[in-house]
Amino acid sequence: MDASMKQKLQRILDRVEEPVYNTSITDLGIVDGIRHDEENDKLLVFLNFMHPGPKCCAVINGLVLNSIKKLLAEALEDAFPGLSVEYV
């Protein structure tokens, strides 16, 4: 991955916010990394999202995580047309 792509990805990560606290996903450490799979035209996004034990919290965390995934995928697909996003 070239330096300009890395910079563009970092700007996206800094801009996308977790919807409950409106804090960037970079500051929260939700994304461990992104790899460009050139062969398959994909961006592989490695997430670090902890799920607490109680069922009610797990449901809420699942909803928040799905929202983050949607926001991040939209931002990445807008910035890199033609590349799909896959979460690992």
Sequence and secondary structure as in RCSB ss.txt:
>XXXX:A:sequence
MDASMKQKLQRILDRVEEPVYNTSITDLGIVDGIRHDEENDKLLVFLNFMHPGPKCCAVINGLVLNSIKKLLAEA
LEDAFPGLSVEYV
>XXXX:A:secstr
  HHHHHHHHHHHHH EETTTTEEHHHHT EEEEEEEGGGTEEEEEE     SSHHHHHHHHHHHHHHHHHHHHH
HHHHSTT EEEE 
